[in-house]
Amino acid sequence: MARVPANMLLLHQGEEELCQHAVRLVETNPDLADHLGITERAMDVMDMLRQHYQADDDERAISHLGIRTFNSFATAWKLMASGYYQAATLILRDIVETTNLVNAFHVDRALIEKWRKADRRTLKRDFGPAAVRKILDDATGLGKSRREAIYIKFSTLAGHPTLDGFAMLRPKGMDAHIGPFSDLTALRAVLEEMGMLAPQAGFAFCICLDTSIDACSQVAHYFLTGAMDYSGKYLGKLYSDEERAEVDRLFARSP
């Protein structure tokens, strides 16, 4: 009978212990709970989209990108909670790339079919990360955005083997560590990045929800109110009482 190597089982046991420690850190640090909370709300949007956005091939493509992003958020949390902060950051870069692609589809709906049917050369030329960022920057008409800098940051720290990326292998005040480790500073940094990505990803998919369906409207309201709270607290964007009332008017449902 084949067996899993003992060291692999021990490694998994250590990861699970670190995960429980990470849960305790979240429970005792309100900011960490906030970042994880807005991530959950964004994931709720993607799950609802999976259930109600399947009418044609274009809708299924968006829905499947939502599933991909849901899984990426779940994977990033699992990795950082288990002590793999650099690997979690690599997953966050995928969320950046996928969110940008979905937003490009909002700019021009015809791009969805083009993307679905594209060959490898067309995908690289017209839908690579830089090409998608250009679509979004051209659409806003405000010149070059911070999208490239954000993508480069994630690529440098985690997406590519770099000297700068070695910093994510070091517990605070120590040399590089092989295997998972617990570090509050690293957990806070990566969880904060995930929290800041969650409203962007949530908005990209929330646009597609059919809010004439009560369940979709409830999830949209829960996400949007949470995103407004999070934005005011962590992103420097405050929403007025009038804007909040408008969200309630559009999405809140009486019990």
ZIPEZI-V127760 format. One record per backbone hydrogen bond with DSSP energy under -1.0 kcal/mol. NH is the residue of the N-H (numbers start at 1). CO is the residue of the C=O. Records with the same first field share a line. If there is no record, write none. Layout:
# ZIPEZI-V127760
NH->CO  CO
This chain:
# ZIPEZI-V127760
9->5
10->6
11->7
12->8
13->9
14->10
15->11
16->12
17->13
18->14
19->15
20->16
21->17
22->18
23->19
24->20
25->21
26->22
27->23
28->24
33->29
34->30
35->31
36->32
37->33
38->34
39->35
40->36
41->37
42->38
43->39
44->40
45->41
46->42
47->43
48->44
49->45
50->46
51->47
52->48
53->49
60->56
61->57
62->58
63->59
64->60
65->61
66->62
67->63
68->64
69->65
70->66
71->67
72->68
73->69
74->70
75->71
76->72
77->73
78->74
79->75
80->76
81->77
82->78
83->80
84->79
88->84
89->85
90->86
91->87
92->88
93->89
94->90
95->91
96->92
97->93
98->94
99->95
100->96
101->97
102->98
103->99
104->100
105->101
106->102
107->103
108->104
111->108
112->109
114->110
115->111
116->112
117->113
123->119
124->120
125->121
126->122
127->123
132->128
133->129
134->130
135->131
136->132
137->133
138->134
139->135
140->136
141->137
150->146
151->147
152->148
153->149
154->150
155->151
156->152
157->153
158->154
159->154
160->155
166->163
167->164
168->165
169->166
170->167
174->171
177->169
181->83
187->183
188->184
189->185
190->186
191->187
192->188
193->189
194->190
195->191
196->192
197->193
198->194
201->197
202->198
203->199
204->200
205->201
206->202
207->203
208->205
209->206
211->209
213->210
217->213
218->214
219->215
220->216
221->217
222->218
223->219
224->220
225->221
226->222
227->223
228->224
229->225
230->226
231->227
232->228
233->229
234->230
235->231
237->231
244->240
245->241
246->242
247->243
248->244
249->245
250->246
251->247
252->248
